[in-house]
Amino acid sequence: MSERRPYIRPQRRFWWARRPYRGYSLREFSGVGVAAYGGVLLAGLIALSGGPESYGAFLLWLKTPESRILHLLLLAVLALHCVTWFQTLPKTMPRLVIKGRLVPQRLLTMSALAVAALCSAALVIGALS
């Protein structure tokens, strides 16, 4: 008898970089940036627990050009992650009907982004004062 050979569908090497998967892949990859920023915050906490000298060295590292470039890059990645996160919001929640009219998905996304921006601004203002 012949040996059974299952069908293996041919798959292109960079399938994830083509439409319609490109946006999804970028959004999922932005999670790596979120984890990297979490690592930066964790390093700050570890330095803080290490005493004044350790925390001072961490603060000096934060002032280096490399650190500033890293933070700008992570800010862009986190902004992408935040926007795409809130774009999935209306797709995953039940339909919202107010006064017999369906609330548009774009309005839900923009409202959530506005609330996130206000909360972020409040945190920054609170930290600076």
N, CA, C and O atoms as a printed pandas DataFrame, in Angstrom:
     atom_number atom_name residue_name chain_id  residue_number  x_coord  y_coord  z_coord
0              1         N          MET        A               1    0.833   -1.185    0.000
1              2        CA          MET        A               1    0.000    0.000    0.000
2              3         C          MET        A               1    0.871    1.240    0.000
3              4         O          MET        A               1    2.000    1.244    0.491
4              5         N          SER        A               2    0.315    2.272   -0.559
5              6        CA          SER        A               2    1.068    3.523   -0.585
6              7         C          SER        A               2    0.903    4.261    0.738
7              8         O          SER        A               2   -0.089    4.104    1.450
8              9         N          GLU        A               3    1.890    5.051    1.029
9             10        CA          GLU        A               3    1.876    5.815    2.271
10            11         C          GLU        A               3    0.987    7.047    2.123
11            12         O          GLU        A               3    0.989    7.709    1.084
12            13         N          ARG        A               4    0.246    7.337    3.154
13            14        CA          ARG        A               4   -0.674    8.481    3.121
14            15         C          ARG        A               4    0.123    9.777    3.216
15            16         O          ARG        A               4    0.970    9.929    4.097
16            17         N          ARG        A               5   -0.154   10.719    2.298
17            18        CA          ARG        A               5    0.514   12.016    2.304
18            19         C          ARG        A               5   -0.543   13.108    2.403
19            20         O          ARG        A               5   -1.335   13.279    1.477
20            21         N          PRO        A               6   -0.570   13.851    3.509
21            22        CA          PRO        A               6   -1.568   14.909    3.647
22            23         C          PRO        A               6   -1.259   16.089    2.720
23            24         O          PRO        A               6   -0.111   16.359    2.369
24            25         N          TYR        A               7   -2.327   16.767    2.348
25            26        CA          TYR        A               7   -2.173   17.935    1.486
26            27         C          TYR        A               7   -1.620   19.096    2.305
27            28         O          TYR        A               7   -2.149   19.415    3.370
28            29         N          ILE        A               8   -0.566   19.720    1.816
29            30        CA          ILE        A               8    0.011   20.901    2.459
30            31         C          ILE        A               8   -0.161   22.065    1.493
31            32         O          ILE        A               8    0.426   22.108    0.412
32            33         N          ARG        A               9   -0.986   22.999    1.928
33            34        CA          ARG        A               9   -1.275   24.153    1.085
34            35         C          ARG        A               9   -0.028   25.021    0.929
35            36         O          ARG        A               9    0.635   25.321    1.922
36            37         N          PRO        A              10    0.301   25.429   -0.293
37            38        CA          PRO        A              10    1.474   26.289   -0.461
38            39         C          PRO        A              10    1.224   27.660    0.198
39            40         O          PRO        A              10    0.139   28.234    0.102
40            41         N          GLN        A              11    2.252   28.145    0.855
41            42        CA          GLN        A              11    2.134   29.428    1.560
42            43         C          GLN        A              11    3.359   30.263    1.219
43            44         O          GLN        A              11    4.493   29.786    1.274
44            45         N          ARG        A              12    3.106   31.522    0.865
45            46        CA          ARG        A              12    4.209   32.412    0.560
46            47         C          ARG        A              12    4.960   32.764    1.832
47            48         O          ARG        A              12    4.401   32.743    2.929
48            49         N          ARG        A              13    6.227   33.086    1.667
49            50        CA          ARG        A              13    7.085   33.351    2.816
50            51         C          ARG        A              13    6.621   34.576    3.609
51            52         O          ARG        A              13    6.561   34.516    4.837
52            53         N          PHE        A              14    6.300   35.653    2.956
53            54        CA          PHE        A              14    5.907   36.883    3.647
54            55         C          PHE        A              14    4.407   37.118    3.529
55            56         O          PHE        A              14    3.980   38.220    3.186
56            57         N          TRP        A              15    3.614   36.108    3.806
57            58        CA          TRP        A              15    2.160   36.215    3.711
58            59         C          TRP        A              15    1.638   37.265    4.665
59            60         O          TRP        A              15    0.646   37.929    4.363
60            61         N          TRP        A              16    2.276   37.435    5.807
61            62        CA          TRP        A              16    1.820   38.358    6.843
62            63         C          TRP        A              16    2.044   39.816    6.455
63            64         O          TRP        A              16    1.474   40.707    7.084
64            65         N          ALA        A              17    2.857   40.081    5.439
65            66        CA          ALA        A              17    3.137   41.452    5.018
66            67         C          ALA        A              17    2.212   41.910    3.890
67            68         O          ALA        A              17    2.312   43.048    3.432
68            69         N          ARG        A              18    1.331   41.051    3.447
69            70        CA          ARG        A              18    0.413   41.410    2.362
70            71         C          ARG        A              18   -0.968   41.710    2.914
71            72         O          ARG        A              18   -1.302   41.337    4.039
72            73         N          ARG        A              19   -1.743   42.375    2.122
73            74        CA          ARG        A              19   -3.126   42.636    2.504
74            75         C          ARG        A              19   -3.872   41.341    2.562
75            76         O          ARG        A              19   -3.539   40.457    1.772
76            77         N          PRO        A              20   -4.810   41.138    3.378
77            78        CA          PRO        A              20   -5.359   41.996    4.430
78            79         C          PRO        A              20   -4.664   41.795    5.768
79            80         O          PRO        A              20   -5.146   42.292    6.786
80            81         N          TYR        A              21   -3.532   41.071    5.794
81            82        CA          TYR        A              21   -2.886   40.715    7.050
82            83         C          TYR        A              21   -1.922   41.779    7.565
83            84         O          TYR        A              21   -1.509   41.720    8.724
84            85         N          ARG        A              22   -1.554   42.753    6.729
85            86        CA          ARG        A              22   -0.536   43.729    7.091
86            87         C          ARG        A              22   -0.930   44.524    8.339
87            88         O          ARG        A              22   -0.130   44.649    9.267
88            89         N          GLY        A              23   -2.145   45.057    8.370
89            90        CA          GLY        A              23   -2.592   45.835    9.520
90            91         C          GLY        A              23   -2.635   45.009   10.784
91            92         O          GLY        A              23   -2.227   45.466   11.851
92            93         N          TYR        A              24   -3.125   43.799   10.663
93            94        CA          TYR        A              24   -3.184   42.900   11.811
94            95         C          TYR        A              24   -1.781   42.579   12.317
95            96         O          TYR        A              24   -1.538   42.560   13.523
96            97         N          SER        A              25   -0.866   42.327   11.392
97            98        CA          SER        A              25    0.503   41.995   11.781
98            99         C          SER        A              25    1.179   43.173   12.472
99           100         O          SER        A              25    1.881   42.988   13.467
100          101         N          LEU        A              26    0.974   44.382   11.956
101          102        CA          LEU        A              26    1.540   45.567   12.605
102          103         C          LEU        A              26    0.973   45.749   14.004
103          104         O          LEU        A              26    1.702   46.071   14.943
104          105         N          ARG        A              27   -0.320   45.543   14.136
105          106        CA          ARG        A              27   -0.951   45.713   15.431
106          107         C          ARG        A              27   -0.412   44.691   16.433
107          108         O          ARG        A              27   -0.134   45.038   17.580
108          109         N          GLU        A              28   -0.266   43.449   16.012
109          110        CA          GLU        A              28    0.256   42.427   16.900
110          111         C          GLU        A              28    1.733   42.665   17.218
111          112         O          GLU        A              28    2.171   42.423   18.343
112          113         N          PHE        A              29    2.492   43.131   16.245
113          114        CA          PHE        A              29    3.904   43.407   16.475
114          115         C          PHE        A              29    4.085   44.599   17.416
115          116         O          PHE        A              29    5.094   44.688   18.116
116          117         N          SER        A              30    3.117   45.510   17.436
117          118        CA          SER        A              30    3.229   46.655   18.334
118          119         C          SER        A              30    3.158   46.216   19.796
119          120         O          SER        A              30    3.576   46.955   20.687
120          121         N          GLY        A              31    2.639   45.036   20.043
121          122        CA          GLY        A              31    2.649   44.495   21.398
122          123         C          GLY        A              31    4.070   44.294   21.918
123          124         O          GLY        A              31    4.301   44.355   23.125
124          125         N          VAL        A              32    5.023   44.053   21.018
125          126        CA          VAL        A              32    6.426   43.933   21.413
126          127         C          VAL        A              32    6.918   45.276   21.948
127          128         O          VAL        A              32    7.678   45.322   22.915
128          129         N          GLY        A              33    6.482   46.374   21.315
129          130        CA          GLY        A              33    6.841   47.704   21.800
130          131         C          GLY        A              33    6.249   47.994   23.165
131          132         O          GLY        A              33    6.895   48.614   24.009
132          133         N          VAL        A              34    5.030   47.551   23.382
133          134        CA          VAL        A              34    4.394   47.718   24.694
134          135         C          VAL        A              34    5.196   46.955   25.748
135          136         O          VAL        A              34    5.436   47.469   26.840
136          137         N          ALA        A              35    5.605   45.743   25.424
137          138        CA          ALA        A              35    6.415   44.956   26.358
138          139         C          ALA        A              35    7.776   45.601   26.582
139          140         O          ALA        A              35    8.289   45.581   27.701
140          141         N          ALA        A              36    8.369   46.174   25.538
141          142        CA          ALA        A              36    9.669   46.838   25.686
142          143         C          ALA        A              36    9.554   48.046   26.614
143          144         O          ALA        A              36   10.432   48.274   27.446
144          145         N          TYR        A              37    8.486   48.812   26.476
145          146        CA          TYR        A              37    8.319   49.953   27.374
146          147         C          TYR        A              37    8.058   49.489   28.803
147          148         O          TYR        A              37    8.508   50.122   29.758
148          149         N          GLY        A              38    7.339   48.394   28.946
149          150        CA          GLY        A              38    7.174   47.798   30.273
150          151         C          GLY        A              38    8.524   47.404   30.863
151          152         O          GLY        A              38    8.736   47.532   32.069
152          153         N          GLY        A              39    9.431   46.929   30.024
153          154        CA          GLY        A              39   10.782   46.602   30.478
154          155         C          GLY        A              39   11.547   47.828   30.949
155          156         O          GLY        A              39   12.280   47.770   31.936
156          157         N          VAL        A              40   11.373   48.942   30.237
157          158        CA          VAL        A              40   12.007   50.195   30.656
158          159         C          VAL        A              40   11.471   50.622   32.020
159          160         O          VAL        A              40   12.238   51.010   32.902
160          161         N          LEU        A              41   10.158   50.548   32.187
161          162        CA          LEU        A              41    9.574   50.913   33.484
162          163         C          LEU        A              41   10.039   49.969   34.589
163          164         O          LEU        A              41   10.313   50.412   35.704
164          165         N          LEU        A              42   10.131   48.682   34.293
165          166        CA          LEU        A              42   10.613   47.720   35.269
166          167         C          LEU        A              42   12.065   47.996   35.644
167          168         O          LEU        A              42   12.442   47.881   36.810
168          169         N          ALA        A              43   12.875   48.360   34.656
169          170        CA          ALA        A              43   14.269   48.713   34.939
170          171         C          ALA        A              43   14.333   49.927   35.856
171          172         O          ALA        A              43   15.194   49.993   36.734
172          173         N          GLY        A              44   13.436   50.886   35.665
173          174        CA          GLY        A              44   13.382   52.047   36.549
174          175         C          GLY        A              44   13.011   51.665   37.967
175          176         O          GLY        A              44   13.581   52.191   38.923
176          177         N          LEU        A              45   12.061   50.754   38.112
177          178        CA          LEU        A              45   11.679   50.297   39.455
178          179         C          LEU        A              45   12.812   49.533   40.137
179          180         O          LEU        A              45   13.044   49.690   41.336
180          181         N          ILE        A              46   13.507   48.716   39.373
181          182        CA          ILE        A              46   14.638   47.975   39.939
182          183         C          ILE        A              46   15.740   48.946   40.359
183          184         O          ILE        A              46   16.341   48.787   41.421
184          185         N          ALA        A              47   16.002   49.952   39.519
185          186        CA          ALA        A              47   17.005   50.959   39.873
186          187         C          ALA        A              47   16.573   51.740   41.107
187          188         O          ALA        A              47   17.403   52.067   41.955
188          189         N          LEU        A              48   15.284   52.041   41.215
189          190        CA          LEU        A              48   14.773   52.759   42.379
190          191         C          LEU        A              48   14.943   51.937   43.650
191          192         O          LEU        A              48   15.268   52.482   44.705
192          193         N          SER        A              49   14.726   50.644   43.557
193          194        CA          SER        A              49   14.895   49.800   44.736
194          195         C          SER        A              49   16.360   49.590   45.078
195          196         O          SER        A              49   16.685   49.177   46.191
196          197         N          GLY        A              50   17.257   49.873   44.120
197          198        CA          GLY        A              50   18.689   49.689   44.351
198          199         C          GLY        A              50   19.338   50.821   45.115
199          200         O          GLY        A              50   20.504   50.723   45.495
200          201         N          GLY        A              51   18.609   51.884   45.344
201          202        CA          GLY        A              51   19.179   52.995   46.106
202          203         C          GLY        A              51   19.385   54.231   45.252
203          204         O          GLY        A              51   19.167   54.199   44.041
204          205         N          PRO        A              52   19.811   55.334   45.890
205          206        CA          PRO        A              52   19.959   56.611   45.183
206          207         C          PRO        A              52   20.993   56.581   44.055
207          208         O          PRO        A              52   20.789   57.209   43.016
208          209         N          GLU        A              53   22.101   55.857   44.248
209          210        CA          GLU        A              53   23.131   55.823   43.202
210          211         C          GLU        A              53   22.618   55.095   41.963
211          212         O          GLU        A              53   22.826   55.538   40.833
212          213         N          SER        A              54   21.951   53.984   42.195
213          214        CA          SER        A              54   21.412   53.188   41.088
214          215         C          SER        A              54   20.338   53.966   40.332
215          216         O          SER        A              54   20.307   53.965   39.101
216          217         N          TYR        A              55   19.466   54.624   41.075
217          218        CA          TYR        A              55   18.404   55.396   40.422
218          219         C          TYR        A              55   18.978   56.613   39.704
219          220         O          TYR        A              55   18.488   56.991   38.639
220          221         N          GLY        A              56   19.996   57.220   40.268
221          222        CA          GLY        A              56   20.649   58.350   39.594
222          223         C          GLY        A              56   21.272   57.930   38.279
223          224         O          GLY        A              56   21.212   58.666   37.294
224          225         N          ALA        A              57   21.876   56.738   38.260
225          226        CA          ALA        A              57   22.447   56.223   37.009
226          227         C          ALA        A              57   21.350   55.968   35.978
227          228         O          ALA        A              57   21.534   56.227   34.788
228          229         N          PHE        A              58   20.214   55.462   36.438
229          230        CA          PHE        A              58   19.086   55.242   35.522
230          231         C          PHE        A              58   18.592   56.566   34.952
231          232         O          PHE        A              58   18.300   56.660   33.760
232          233         N          LEU        A              59   18.496   57.592   35.802
233          234        CA          LEU        A              59   18.050   58.906   35.326
234          235         C          LEU        A              59   19.045   59.502   34.334
235          236         O          LEU        A              59   18.645   60.160   33.374
236          237         N          LEU        A              60   20.336   59.275   34.560
237          238        CA          LEU        A              60   21.341   59.741   33.597
238          239         C          LEU        A              60   21.182   59.018   32.261
239          240         O          LEU        A              60   21.328   59.624   31.199
240          241         N          TRP        A              61   20.880   57.722   32.320
241          242        CA          TRP        A              61   20.657   56.984   31.076
242          243         C          TRP        A              61   19.437   57.521   30.332
243          244         O          TRP        A              61   19.431   57.572   29.102
244          245         N          LEU        A              62   18.419   57.916   31.067
245          246        CA          LEU        A              62   17.218   58.447   30.420
246          247         C          LEU        A              62   17.504   59.739   29.658
247          248         O          LEU        A              62   16.771   60.079   28.729
248          249         N          LYS        A              63   18.551   60.460   30.035
249          250        CA          LYS        A              63   18.884   61.733   29.388
250          251         C          LYS        A              63   19.799   61.574   28.183
251          252         O          LYS        A              63   20.111   62.563   27.520
252          253         N          THR        A              64   20.233   60.363   27.885
253          254        CA          THR        A              64   21.117   60.152   26.737
254          255         C          THR        A              64   20.325   60.237   25.436
255          256         O          THR        A              64   19.124   59.970   25.423
256          257         N          PRO        A              65   20.994   60.607   24.335
257          258        CA          PRO        A              65   20.291   60.670   23.037
258          259         C          PRO        A              65   19.713   59.324   22.614
259          260         O          PRO        A              65   18.641   59.272   22.010
260          261         N          GLU        A              66   20.408   58.241   22.923
261          262        CA          GLU        A              66   19.901   56.914   22.548
262          263         C          GLU        A              66   18.585   56.613   23.258
263          264         O          GLU        A              66   17.658   56.056   22.669
264          265         N          SER        A              67   18.521   56.991   24.528
265          266        CA          SER        A              67   17.300   56.766   25.289
266          267         C          SER        A              67   16.153   57.613   24.752
267          268         O          SER        A              67   15.013   57.154   24.675
268          269         N          ARG        A              68   16.459   58.829   24.388
269          270        CA          ARG        A              68   15.401   59.703   23.840
270          271         C          ARG        A              68   14.886   59.174   22.508
271          272         O          ARG        A              68   13.684   59.214   22.244
272          273         N          ILE        A              69   15.786   58.682   21.674
273          274        CA          ILE        A              69   15.368   58.097   20.390
274          275         C          ILE        A              69   14.525   56.850   20.643
275          276         O          ILE        A              69   13.501   56.642   19.992
276          277         N          LEU        A              70   14.962   56.020   21.596
277          278        CA          LEU        A              70   14.191   54.826   21.952
278          279         C          LEU        A              70   12.796   55.207   22.428
279          280         O          LEU        A              70   11.814   54.577   22.036
280          281         N          HIS        A              71   12.700   56.232   23.267
281          282        CA          HIS        A              71   11.399   56.641   23.783
282          283         C          HIS        A              71   10.510   57.223   22.685
283          284         O          HIS        A              71    9.299   57.001   22.700
284          285         N          LEU        A              72   11.083   57.959   21.737
285          286        CA          LEU        A              72   10.277   58.460   20.612
286          287         C          LEU        A              72    9.764   57.308   19.753
287          288         O          LEU        A              72    8.612   57.318   19.320
288          289         N          LEU        A              73   10.612   56.324   19.509
289          290        CA          LEU        A              73   10.204   55.154   18.738
290          291         C          LEU        A              73    9.110   54.383   19.469
291          292         O          LEU        A              73    8.117   53.978   18.866
292          293         N          LEU        A              74    9.299   54.185   20.771
293          294        CA          LEU        A              74    8.288   53.468   21.553
294          295         C          LEU        A              74    6.991   54.267   21.644
295          296         O          LEU        A              74    5.908   53.681   21.679
296          297         N          LEU        A              75    7.086   55.597   21.682
297          298        CA          LEU        A              75    5.875   56.417   21.686
298          299         C          LEU        A              75    5.070   56.208   20.406
299          300         O          LEU        A              75    3.846   56.083   20.452
300          301         N          ALA        A              76    5.756   56.170   19.270
301          302        CA          ALA        A              76    5.060   55.940   17.998
302          303         C          ALA        A              76    4.414   54.557   17.973
303          304         O          ALA        A              76    3.281   54.405   17.517
304          305         N          VAL        A              77    5.136   53.552   18.462
305          306        CA          VAL        A              77    4.591   52.194   18.483
306          307         C          VAL        A              77    3.393   52.112   19.430
307          308         O          VAL        A              77    2.386   51.480   19.110
308          309         N          LEU        A              78    3.504   52.751   20.594
309          310        CA          LEU        A              78    2.393   52.728   21.551
310          311         C          LEU        A              78    1.185   53.493   21.025
311          312         O          LEU        A              78    0.046   53.105   21.283
312          313         N          ALA        A              79    1.425   54.581   20.286
313          314        CA          ALA        A              79    0.298   55.312   19.689
314          315         C          ALA        A              79   -0.419   54.437   18.662
315          316         O          ALA        A              79   -1.649   54.402   18.623
316          317         N          LEU        A              80    0.356   53.728   17.827
317          318        CA          LEU        A              80   -0.251   52.795   16.862
318          319         C          LEU        A              80   -1.049   51.721   17.593
319          320         O          LEU        A              80   -2.164   51.390   17.192
320          321         N          HIS        A              81   -0.483   51.186   18.653
321          322        CA          HIS        A              81   -1.160   50.139   19.406
322          323         C          HIS        A              81   -2.459   50.674   20.018
323          324         O          HIS        A              81   -3.488   49.998   19.992
324          325         N          CYS        A              82   -2.407   51.869   20.558
325          326        CA          CYS        A              82   -3.595   52.459   21.189
326          327         C          CYS        A              82   -4.703   52.697   20.157
327          328         O          CYS        A              82   -5.864   52.367   20.400
328          329         N          VAL        A              83   -4.345   53.263   19.018
329          330        CA          VAL        A              83   -5.351   53.547   17.986
330          331         C          VAL        A              83   -5.967   52.258   17.468
331          332         O          VAL        A              83   -7.188   52.163   17.346
332          333         N          THR        A              84   -5.145   51.272   17.164
333          334        CA          THR        A              84   -5.704   50.029   16.627
334          335         C          THR        A              84   -6.489   49.267   17.689
335          336         O          THR        A              84   -7.436   48.549   17.367
336          337         N          TRP        A              85   -6.100   49.421   18.953
337          338        CA          TRP        A              85   -6.843   48.781   20.042
338          339         C          TRP        A              85   -8.261   49.345   20.104
339          340         O          TRP        A              85   -9.233   48.597   20.208
340          341         N          PHE        A              86   -8.366   50.669   20.039
341          342        CA          PHE        A              86   -9.683   51.284   20.120
342          343         C          PHE        A              86  -10.478   51.134   18.821
343          344         O          PHE        A              86  -11.699   51.289   18.830
344          345         N          GLN        A              87   -9.810   50.837   17.712
345          346        CA          GLN        A              87  -10.546   50.542   16.482
346          347         C          GLN        A              87  -11.237   49.185   16.568
347          348         O          GLN        A              87  -12.248   48.963   15.901
348          349         N          THR        A              88  -10.711   48.289   17.371
349          350        CA          THR        A              88  -11.372   46.994   17.532
350          351         C          THR        A              88  -12.529   47.057   18.526
351          352         O          THR        A              88  -13.364   46.153   18.566
352          353         N          LEU        A              89  -12.581   48.110   19.318
353          354        CA          LEU        A              89  -13.619   48.251   20.343
354          355         C          LEU        A              89  -15.032   48.084   19.796
355          356         O          LEU        A              89  -15.770   47.241   20.306
356          357         N          PRO        A              90  -15.449   48.849   18.776
357          358        CA          PRO        A              90  -16.834   48.692   18.317
358          359         C          PRO        A              90  -17.110   47.360   17.626
359          360         O          PRO        A              90  -18.266   46.958   17.488
360          361         N          LYS        A              91  -16.063   46.683   17.196
361          362        CA          LYS        A              91  -16.262   45.406   16.521
362          363         C          LYS        A              91  -16.457   44.265   17.503
363          364         O          LYS        A              91  -16.991   43.216   17.143
364          365         N          THR        A              92  -16.027   44.462   18.743
365          366        CA          THR        A              92  -16.096   43.387   19.723
366          367         C          THR        A              92  -17.196   43.578   20.759
367          368         O          THR        A              92  -17.475   42.664   21.535
368          369         N          MET        A              93  -17.815   44.733   20.786
369          370        CA          MET        A              93  -18.868   44.973   21.770
370          371         C          MET        A              93  -20.242   44.870   21.113
371          372         O          MET        A              93  -20.352   44.957   19.890
372          373         N          PRO        A              94  -21.270   44.689   21.901
373          374        CA          PRO        A              94  -22.616   44.667   21.319
374          375         C          PRO        A              94  -22.953   46.013   20.687
375          376         O          PRO        A              94  -22.397   47.046   21.057
376          377         N          ARG        A              95  -23.857   45.982   19.743
377          378        CA          ARG        A              95  -24.250   47.231   19.080
378          379         C          ARG        A              95  -24.864   48.178   20.097
379          380         O          ARG        A              95  -25.674   47.779   20.933
380          381         N          LEU        A              96  -24.459   49.448   20.007
381          382        CA          LEU        A              96  -24.939   50.467   20.927
382          383         C          LEU        A              96  -26.027   51.277   20.223
383          384         O          LEU        A              96  -25.782   51.916   19.200
384          385         N          VAL        A              97  -27.224   51.237   20.786
385          386        CA          VAL        A              97  -28.360   51.953   20.210
386          387         C          VAL        A              97  -28.811   52.997   21.227
387          388         O          VAL        A              97  -29.132   52.669   22.370
388          389         N          ILE        A              98  -28.833   54.258   20.795
389          390        CA          ILE        A              98  -29.302   55.357   21.642
390          391         C          ILE        A              98  -30.457   56.048   20.932
391          392         O          ILE        A              98  -30.322   56.502   19.796
392          393         N          LYS        A              99  -31.592   56.119   21.617
393          394        CA          LYS        A              99  -32.817   56.732   21.061
394          395         C          LYS        A              99  -33.194   56.113   19.721
395          396         O          LYS        A              99  -33.603   56.815   18.796
396          397         N          GLY        A             100  -33.055   54.810   19.626
397          398        CA          GLY        A             100  -33.472   54.101   18.429
398          399         C          GLY        A             100  -32.497   54.186   17.270
399          400         O          GLY        A             100  -32.781   53.666   16.190
400          401         N          ARG        A             101  -31.349   54.832   17.468
401          402        CA          ARG        A             101  -30.361   54.966   16.381
402          403         C          ARG        A             101  -29.072   54.266   16.773
403          404         O          ARG        A             101  -28.621   54.345   17.915
404          405         N          LEU        A             102  -28.489   53.581   15.798
405          406        CA          LEU        A             102  -27.233   52.884   15.998
406          407         C          LEU        A             102  -26.092   53.903   16.064
407          408         O          LEU        A             102  -25.960   54.748   15.179
408          409         N          VAL        A             103  -25.275   53.822   17.105
409          410        CA          VAL        A             103  -24.128   54.719   17.238
410          411         C          VAL        A             103  -23.045   54.249   16.268
411          412         O          VAL        A             103  -22.678   53.074   16.282
412          413         N          PRO        A             104  -22.522   55.158   15.417
413          414        CA          PRO        A             104  -21.505   54.755   14.435
414          415         C          PRO        A             104  -20.225   54.250   15.110
415          416         O          PRO        A             104  -19.845   54.719   16.183
416          417         N          GLN        A             105  -19.575   53.293   14.461
417          418        CA          GLN        A             105  -18.340   52.729   15.002
418          419         C          GLN        A             105  -17.260   53.797   15.152
419          420         O          GLN        A             105  -16.504   53.795   16.123
420          421         N          ARG        A             106  -17.196   54.700   14.191
421          422        CA          ARG        A             106  -16.169   55.752   14.239
422          423         C          ARG        A             106  -16.350   56.636   15.464
423          424         O          ARG        A             106  -15.365   57.058   16.071
424          425         N          LEU        A             107  -17.579   56.920   15.832
425          426        CA          LEU        A             107  -17.840   57.750   17.007
426          427         C          LEU        A             107  -17.383   57.046   18.281
427          428         O          LEU        A             107  -16.827   57.685   19.174
428          429         N          LEU        A             108  -17.611   55.746   18.373
429          430        CA          LEU        A             108  -17.143   54.991   19.534
430          431         C          LEU        A             108  -15.622   55.003   19.628
431          432         O          LEU        A             108  -15.060   55.187   20.708
432          433         N          THR        A             109  -14.956   54.806   18.485
433          434        CA          THR        A             109  -13.496   54.810   18.459
434          435         C          THR        A             109  -12.951   56.167   18.866
435          436         O          THR        A             109  -12.042   56.251   19.692
436          437         N          MET        A             110  -13.502   57.234   18.290
437          438        CA          MET        A             110  -13.014   58.582   18.594
438          439         C          MET        A             110  -13.289   58.943   20.052
439          440         O          MET        A             110  -12.465   59.600   20.689
440          441         N          SER        A             111  -14.416   58.530   20.579
441          442        CA          SER        A             111  -14.732   58.808   21.990
442          443         C          SER        A             111  -13.742   58.108   22.911
443          444         O          SER        A             111  -13.259   58.705   23.873
444          445         N          ALA        A             112  -13.442   56.862   22.627
445          446        CA          ALA        A             112  -12.494   56.118   23.453
446          447         C          ALA        A             112  -11.098   56.727   23.372
447          448         O          ALA        A             112  -10.398   56.816   24.381
448          449         N          LEU        A             113  -10.691   57.146   22.169
449          450        CA          LEU        A             113   -9.387   57.792   22.018
450          451         C          LEU        A             113   -9.344   59.117   22.771
451          452         O          LEU        A             113   -8.324   59.451   23.375
452          453         N          ALA        A             114  -10.430   59.869   22.744
453          454        CA          ALA        A             114  -10.478   61.147   23.464
454          455         C          ALA        A             114  -10.372   60.925   24.969
455          456         O          ALA        A             114   -9.667   61.664   25.656
456          457         N          VAL        A             115  -11.064   59.919   25.482
457          458        CA          VAL        A             115  -10.977   59.618   26.919
458          459         C          VAL        A             115   -9.554   59.189   27.279
459          460         O          VAL        A             115   -9.028   59.606   28.311
460          461         N          ALA        A             116   -8.928   58.364   26.446
461          462        CA          ALA        A             116   -7.553   57.934   26.703
462          463         C          ALA        A             116   -6.599   59.125   26.679
463          464         O          ALA        A             116   -5.695   59.211   27.510
464          465         N          ALA        A             117   -6.792   60.045   25.732
465          466        CA          ALA        A             117   -5.937   61.238   25.649
466          467         C          ALA        A             117   -6.130   62.126   26.871
467          468         O          ALA        A             117   -5.155   62.651   27.408
468          469         N          LEU        A             118   -7.369   62.303   27.318
469          470        CA          LEU        A             118   -7.622   63.107   28.514
470          471         C          LEU        A             118   -6.990   62.481   29.757
471          472         O          LEU        A             118   -6.399   63.188   30.574
472          473         N          CYS        A             119   -7.109   61.176   29.902
473          474        CA          CYS        A             119   -6.499   60.498   31.049
474          475         C          CYS        A             119   -4.974   60.613   30.999
475          476         O          CYS        A             119   -4.334   60.832   32.027
476          477         N          SER        A             120   -4.397   60.467   29.812
477          478        CA          SER        A             120   -2.944   60.599   29.674
478          479         C          SER        A             120   -2.500   62.017   30.005
479          480         O          SER        A             120   -1.494   62.212   30.686
480          481         N          ALA        A             121   -3.247   63.006   29.526
481          482        CA          ALA        A             121   -2.909   64.401   29.833
482          483         C          ALA        A             121   -3.012   64.670   31.331
483          484         O          ALA        A             121   -2.168   65.368   31.892
484          485         N          ALA        A             122   -4.026   64.128   31.975
485          486        CA          ALA        A             122   -4.179   64.313   33.422
486          487         C          ALA        A             122   -3.003   63.690   34.179
487          488         O          ALA        A             122   -2.521   64.264   35.155
488          489         N          LEU        A             123   -2.545   62.527   33.735
489          490        CA          LEU        A             123   -1.389   61.888   34.374
490          491         C          LEU        A             123   -0.128   62.716   34.193
491          492         O          LEU        A             123    0.650   62.880   35.133
492          493         N          VAL        A             124    0.078   63.239   32.994
493          494        CA          VAL        A             124    1.268   64.046   32.738
494          495         C          VAL        A             124    1.226   65.332   33.556
495          496         O          VAL        A             124    2.226   65.710   34.165
496          497         N          ILE        A             125    0.085   66.003   33.575
497          498        CA          ILE        A             125   -0.047   67.239   34.344
498          499         C          ILE        A             125    0.146   66.963   35.828
499          500         O          ILE        A             125    0.806   67.733   36.527
500          501         N          GLY        A             126   -0.428   65.865   36.308
501          502        CA          GLY        A             126   -0.270   65.503   37.714
502          503         C          GLY        A             126    1.180   65.180   38.062
503          504         O          GLY        A             126    1.639   65.499   39.159
504          505         N          ALA        A             127    1.908   64.546   37.132
505          506        CA          ALA        A             127    3.298   64.197   37.387
506          507         C          ALA        A             127    4.197   65.432   37.363
507          508         O          ALA        A             127    5.195   65.485   38.082
508          509         N          LEU        A             128    3.854   66.419   36.548
509          510        CA          LEU        A             128    4.675   67.632   36.438
510          511         C          LEU        A             128    4.425   68.626   37.553
511          512         O          LEU        A             128    5.258   69.495   37.809
512          513         N          SER        A             129    3.282   68.508   38.223
513          514        CA          SER        A             129    2.992   69.499   39.269
514          515         C          SER        A             129    3.365   69.018   40.650
515          516         O          SER        A             129    3.179   69.743   41.627
